[in-house]
Amino acid sequence: MSGTQRLPARVDVAVLGAGLAGLQCARELVGAGLDVVVLDPADAVGGRVRSEHVDGFTVDRGFQLLNPAYPAVRRWVDTSALGLQPLPAGVAARLDGGTSRVADPRREPRLLPATVRGALPLLRGAPAAARWGRPLLTRDHRGLVGRAARTRPDGSLRSALDAHGVRGDLRRVLDAFLAGVVLDDSGETSDHFALLLTRAFLDGTPSLPRAGMQALPDQLARGLGERLHLGRAAVALRSDDAGATVETEDGPVEARVVVVATSGVAAASLLGDSVLPPPATRGVVTHWWALPGDRVDPGPGLLHVDARSRPTGPLVNTAVVSAAAPSYAPRGQHLVQASALIGDGREVPDEATLRRHAAELLGAGASGWETVARHEVHDALPAQPAPLAHRRQQVLGPSLVVCGDHRDTASLQGALVSGHRAAGAVRRLVGAPAHGRR
Ligand SMILES: Cc1cc2nc3c(=O)[nH]c(=O)nc-3n(C[C@H](O)[C@H](O)[C@H](O)COP(=O)(O)OP(=O)(O)OC[C@H]3O[C@@H](n4cnc5c(N)ncnc54)[C@H](O)[C@@H]3O)c2cc1C
């Protein structure tokens, strides 16, 4: 719904932000029979999960993947309706001695011969990596952090890998792979968060919906109907014991409770840094190219990382995305993505630098690549340093609740869980049952 509809003057709950957290919160509150309005300045739902369609290609706003094994995705998302296209459960790592392709033999039996060859240089580091990953022996996603905490207090990923003696090629592969997931190559990310992510990778195969990642928030928004007001931002906010007032350019909306479901940075600017300090964030640039079918051997669409002691470029990963997700490119063409970290004073790499590094890792020539899109996302993820502080406080007053990935883990899983927790908090504040009249 666009900003041409009239805003209601008074509702039970105003949700500010139609990212995954706001959408999950709003749909649960609607299910509880509450009168809800959702405001978002963007022209579509999704927040950081958006897709574009360019000349027959589908590109997401920054390369990202949906792991169907996330407990929140299992619980609240109808993944069968998304037409998921799994990426191979493995990685192609450029090592000092050549490229190793390693994949989970249970899920990628077709890659077994390559995996046997590729694993050889990594075997030396395997016992140490297994010691680091011992808490992963539990399959209980929720219990994992508790189990990890019993064996070791949370610290930085770097110090945990050092302490367990993970070194050499396998260490560089782990570092390179995880840097692309948490968008941090400093090693300062929480060890326990890295374990949680690794558990999710072991349990599920990250995938891309047929229509692009946008299909995920589109599904969550179904059912909100006229409650959803796009193209409308909250410009100011007041809340006290009696309720909340959200100011918009089209007039105020009064609510019994307001849920600030924006990013942490936007929430801090709405509420003030003293109420909610802005989180440190991580950024990424993703460049997307079209390649004619004969320009690159697409292979199975593995994620390629540069795990050499001296990488020759800035990429955290690259992949022929259309090899795993054919719906992302027109027939006869390939879609390649390459991503590099930005922020922390780094220079944002230009197209040619990204292309040369991607071509080298993919074993392709660097000519004939046509840009499809480029996304620089400066606040892509809240930093997740140790100690892991998920389940952070969300109720900030009798009529003020916040949610978003900055209140849980920096992930789709964290955003959904945070939205769910916010809905529970609102129901308690207004005294509504989980399932309402409507
Ligand atoms: C490039 C990239 C790659 C990623 N890869 C992965 C991945 O592979 N796996 C994974 O699990 N996670 C990944 N993530 C993280 C994941 O996308 C986020 O954690 C999640 O989408 C955050 O959702 P959210 O609802 O908390 O916030 P957001 O998506 O930021 O939603 C906040 C919403 O608030 C709106 N808003 C802002 N200001 C206002 C205002 N004043 N009034 C009203 N509304 C407002 C915004 O327009 C936005 O729609 C990635 C993120 C990026 C950017």
The ligand as an SDF file (V2000), in Angstrom:
LIG
                    3D

 53 58  0  0  0  0  0  0  0  0999 V2000
   24.0920   -6.9140    2.0380 C   0  0  0  0  0  0  0  0  0  0  0  0
   23.4940   -7.6910    3.1750 C   0  0  0  0  0  0  0  0  0  0  0  0
   23.6880   -9.0490    3.2370 C   0  0  0  0  0  0  0  0  0  0  0  0
   23.1100   -9.7800    4.2710 C   0  0  0  0  0  0  0  0  0  0  0  0
   23.2430  -11.1360    4.2690 N   0  0  0  0  0  0  0  0  0  0  0  0
   22.5850  -11.8510    5.1850 C   0  0  0  0  0  0  0  0  0  0  0  0
   22.5830  -13.2710    5.1020 C   0  0  0  0  0  0  0  0  0  0  0  0
   23.1290  -13.8590    4.1450 O   0  0  0  0  0  0  0  0  0  0  0  0
   21.9580  -13.9770    6.0930 N   0  0  0  0  0  0  0  0  0  0  0  0
   21.3400  -13.3420    7.1350 C   0  0  0  0  0  0  0  0  0  0  0  0
   20.7880  -14.0250    8.0030 O   0  0  0  0  0  0  0  0  0  0  0  0
   21.2900  -11.9970    7.2180 N   0  0  0  0  0  0  0  0  0  0  0  0
   21.8960  -11.2460    6.2660 C   0  0  0  0  0  0  0  0  0  0  0  0
   21.8360   -9.8880    6.3230 N   0  0  0  0  0  0  0  0  0  0  0  0
   21.2210   -9.2480    7.4980 C   0  0  0  0  0  0  0  0  0  0  0  0
   19.6970   -9.1580    7.4070 C   0  0  0  0  0  0  0  0  0  0  0  0
   19.2950   -8.7170    6.1310 O   0  0  0  0  0  0  0  0  0  0  0  0
   19.2300   -8.1690    8.4820 C   0  0  0  0  0  0  0  0  0  0  0  0
   19.7310   -8.6180    9.7410 O   0  0  0  0  0  0  0  0  0  0  0  0
   17.7190   -8.0560    8.5800 C   0  0  0  0  0  0  0  0  0  0  0  0
   17.1200   -7.9510    7.3260 O   0  0  0  0  0  0  0  0  0  0  0  0
   17.3760   -6.8500    9.4460 C   0  0  0  0  0  0  0  0  0  0  0  0
   15.9710   -6.6750    9.5110 O   0  0  0  0  0  0  0  0  0  0  0  0
   15.3570   -5.5580   10.4380 P   0  0  0  0  0  0  0  0  0  0  0  0
   13.8950   -5.6510   10.2950 O   0  0  0  0  0  0  0  0  0  0  0  0
   15.9390   -5.6660   11.7910 O   0  0  0  0  0  0  0  0  0  0  0  0
   15.8830   -4.1520    9.8760 O   0  0  0  0  0  0  0  0  0  0  0  0
   15.7380   -3.4780    8.4420 P   0  0  0  0  0  0  0  0  0  0  0  0
   15.7070   -4.4960    7.3820 O   0  0  0  0  0  0  0  0  0  0  0  0
   16.8190   -2.4460    8.3730 O   0  0  0  0  0  0  0  0  0  0  0  0
   14.3010   -2.7630    8.4640 O   0  0  0  0  0  0  0  0  0  0  0  0
   14.1090   -1.5090    9.0360 C   0  0  0  0  0  0  0  0  0  0  0  0
   13.0230   -0.7580    8.2850 C   0  0  0  0  0  0  0  0  0  0  0  0
   12.7840    0.4650    8.9700 O   0  0  0  0  0  0  0  0  0  0  0  0
   12.4780    1.4460    8.0090 C   0  0  0  0  0  0  0  0  0  0  0  0
   12.6510    2.7710    8.5920 N   0  0  0  0  0  0  0  0  0  0  0  0
   13.8010    3.4790    8.7530 C   0  0  0  0  0  0  0  0  0  0  0  0
   13.5240    4.6850    9.2880 N   0  0  0  0  0  0  0  0  0  0  0  0
   12.1750    4.7410    9.4820 C   0  0  0  0  0  0  0  0  0  0  0  0
   11.3090    5.7310    9.9900 C   0  0  0  0  0  0  0  0  0  0  0  0
   11.7570    6.9340   10.4260 N   0  0  0  0  0  0  0  0  0  0  0  0
    9.9670    5.4690   10.0420 N   0  0  0  0  0  0  0  0  0  0  0  0
    9.4880    4.2810    9.6180 C   0  0  0  0  0  0  0  0  0  0  0  0
   10.2880    3.2990    9.1200 N   0  0  0  0  0  0  0  0  0  0  0  0
   11.6140    3.5370    9.0460 C   0  0  0  0  0  0  0  0  0  0  0  0
   13.4470    1.1390    6.8720 C   0  0  0  0  0  0  0  0  0  0  0  0
   13.0070    1.7290    5.6500 O   0  0  0  0  0  0  0  0  0  0  0  0
   13.4080   -0.3810    6.8580 C   0  0  0  0  0  0  0  0  0  0  0  0
   12.4490   -0.8610    5.9490 O   0  0  0  0  0  0  0  0  0  0  0  0
   22.3760   -9.1270    5.2930 C   0  0  0  0  0  0  0  0  0  0  0  0
   22.1900   -7.7460    5.2180 C   0  0  0  0  0  0  0  0  0  0  0  0
   22.7110   -7.0360    4.1650 C   0  0  0  0  0  0  0  0  0  0  0  0
   22.4260   -5.5570    4.0610 C   0  0  0  0  0  0  0  0  0  0  0  0
  1  2  1  0
  2  3  1  0
  2 52  2  0
  3  4  2  0
  4  5  1  0
  4 50  1  0
  5  6  2  0
  6  7  1  0
  6 13  1  0
  7  8  2  0
  7  9  1  0
  9 10  1  0
 10 11  2  0
 10 12  1  0
 12 13  2  0
 13 14  1  0
 14 15  1  0
 14 50  1  0
 15 16  1  0
 16 17  1  0
 16 18  1  0
 18 19  1  0
 18 20  1  0
 20 21  1  0
 20 22  1  0
 22 23  1  0
 23 24  1  0
 24 25  2  0
 24 26  1  0
 24 27  1  0
 27 28  1  0
 28 29  2  0
 28 30  1  0
 28 31  1  0
 31 32  1  0
 32 33  1  0
 33 34  1  0
 33 48  1  0
 34 35  1  0
 35 36  1  0
 35 46  1  0
 36 37  1  0
 36 45  1  0
 37 38  2  0
 38 39  1  0
 39 40  1  0
 39 45  2  0
 40 41  1  0
 40 42  2  0
 42 43  1  0
 43 44  2  0
 44 45  1  0
 46 47  1  0
 46 48  1  0
 48 49  1  0
 50 51  2  0
 51 52  1  0
 52 53  1  0
M  END
$$$$
